[in-house]
């Protein structure tokens, strides 16, 4: 499966989770220690080929021990990320991920910010925008 197909499948799973009286945009993960706020980023319509202003997601370690951040990835060809996260995140500490939307075609675009750590399944943040 190509990476953009994985992003769409993940996004559809995430969007579907909200219809079951769960936190919108999040797949429930038992014991998840990395919290993401917000859990969904919706970008304003953007001209094709033009980058948006970045939107920020704050990641917080809710565990009582350090957590190793293994990877932070913005999936889909329309979204990129930069972050201030160190490899190890102390208890109660946070870091920021800046996500930018730059559509390559017109229409609704969907992606997922995936945060993998050493303790749990990945944390997902749904990314949406419209290319004009």
Phi, psi and omega per residue, in radians:
X1 nan 2.338 -3.139
X2 -1.269 2.649 -3.090
X3 -0.942 -0.689 -3.130
X4 -1.192 -0.509 3.068
X5 -1.216 -0.677 3.093
X6 -1.075 -0.729 3.134
X7 -1.065 -0.757 -3.129
X8 -1.154 -0.755 3.116
X9 -1.069 -0.799 3.118
X10 -1.079 -0.771 -3.128
X11 -1.103 -0.713 3.114
X12 -1.118 -0.686 3.076
X13 -1.101 -0.725 -3.125
X14 -1.162 -0.791 3.134
X15 -1.114 -0.714 3.115
X16 -1.079 -0.564 -3.127
X17 -1.087 -0.573 -3.089
X18 -1.207 -0.369 -3.128
X19 -1.414 -0.016 -3.129
X20 -1.913 0.554 3.128
X21 1.026 0.661 3.063
X22 -1.972 3.052 3.136
X23 -1.048 2.184 -3.114
X24 -1.003 2.315 3.044
X25 1.454 0.104 -3.091
X26 -2.243 2.461 2.981
X27 -1.580 2.188 -3.136
X28 -1.137 2.297 3.136
X29 -2.201 2.042 3.138
X30 -1.067 2.246 3.074
X31 1.295 0.257 -3.132
X32 -1.104 2.280 -3.092
X33 -1.889 -0.351 3.054
X34 -1.573 2.063 3.109
X35 -1.768 2.441 3.125
X36 -2.015 2.330 3.121
X37 -2.446 2.115 -0.042
X38 -1.335 2.987 -3.132
X39 -1.668 0.081 3.123
X40 -2.692 2.393 3.052
X41 -2.112 2.142 3.091
X42 -1.962 2.069 -3.121
X43 -1.639 2.586 3.066
X44 -1.168 2.744 3.072
X45 -0.928 2.444 -3.027
X46 -2.343 2.357 3.073
X47 -1.050 2.454 3.122
X48 -0.968 2.303 3.124
X49 1.486 -0.069 -3.126
X50 -1.886 2.297 -3.116
X51 -1.473 2.489 3.106
X52 -1.406 2.976 2.915
X53 -1.209 2.513 -3.139
X54 -1.184 2.593 2.991
X55 -1.996 2.576 -3.000
X56 -1.900 2.397 2.972
X57 -1.988 2.292 3.076
X58 -1.746 2.210 3.087
X59 -1.794 2.288 -3.108
X60 -2.223 2.384 3.069
X61 -1.509 1.965 -3.140
X62 -1.667 0.110 -3.141
X63 -1.486 3.001 3.099
X64 -1.672 0.190 3.141
X65 -2.485 2.864 3.084
X66 -1.056 2.558 3.066
X67 -2.133 2.377 3.100
X68 -1.588 2.168 3.067
X69 -1.500 2.063 -3.089
X70 -1.526 -0.671 -3.077
X71 -2.871 2.541 3.007
X72 -2.292 2.102 -3.058
X73 -2.369 2.373 2.970
X74 -1.730 1.987 -3.124
X75 -1.528 2.827 -3.081
X76 1.593 2.636 -3.064
X77 -1.442 -0.084 -3.060
X78 -1.759 -0.089 -3.038
X79 -2.213 2.434 3.055
X80 -2.290 2.798 3.131
X81 -2.415 2.636 2.899
X82 -2.295 2.711 -3.100
X83 -2.599 2.849 3.109
X84 -1.818 0.210 -3.027
X85 -1.330 2.313 3.006
X86 -1.508 2.937 3.141
X87 -1.067 -0.632 -3.133
X88 -2.000 2.311 -3.141
X89 -2.011 2.059 -3.090
X90 -1.226 2.804 3.099
X91 -0.972 2.272 3.120
X92 1.358 -0.142 -3.110
X93 -1.382 2.808 3.085
X94 -2.417 2.894 3.039
X95 -2.534 2.943 -3.043
X96 -2.101 2.512 3.067
X97 -2.095 2.135 3.096
X98 -1.712 2.165 -3.109
X99 -1.977 2.338 3.114
X100 -2.070 2.469 3.120
X101 -1.904 2.139 3.091
X102 -2.378 1.586 -3.065
X103 -1.141 2.503 3.100
X104 -1.756 -0.261 3.079
X105 -2.503 2.915 3.096
X106 -1.339 2.787 3.084
X107 1.820 3.130 -3.131
X108 -1.213 2.311 -3.128
X109 -2.116 2.387 -3.102
X110 -2.250 2.427 3.068
X111 -2.551 -3.130 3.134
X112 -2.469 2.341 2.956
X113 -1.573 2.124 -3.091
X114 -1.975 2.166 3.111
X115 -2.024 2.003 3.136
X116 -1.827 2.366 3.101
X117 -2.295 3.138 -3.029
X118 -1.432 -0.054 -3.004
X119 -2.026 -0.439 -2.983
X120 -2.504 -3.134 2.983
X121 -1.147 2.791 -3.095
X122 -1.061 2.673 3.015
X123 -1.681 2.361 -3.108
X124 -2.028 2.467 3.006
X125 -2.198 2.150 -3.135
X126 -1.301 2.382 3.123
X127 -2.113 2.210 3.099
X128 -2.381 2.643 3.085
X129 -2.922 2.997 3.121
X130 -2.228 2.250 3.047
X131 -1.526 2.367 3.131
X132 -1.960 nan nan
